[in-house]
């Protein structure tokens, strides 16, 4: 789903690393992921769409 094939942005790049048209697929992945763990009894208070939020 990423432009550079990695799960992080290439050094110096300040743009979103998702390929064009992948936002819906990425959003579905995030929702499916958290629904899966919620059903198993794990609760998350928030989600950050970036690898290491500041």
Buried (B, 14 or more C-beta within 10 A) or exposed (E): EBBEEEEEBEEEEEEBBBBEEBEEEBEEEEEEEBEEEEEEEEEEEEEEEEEEEE
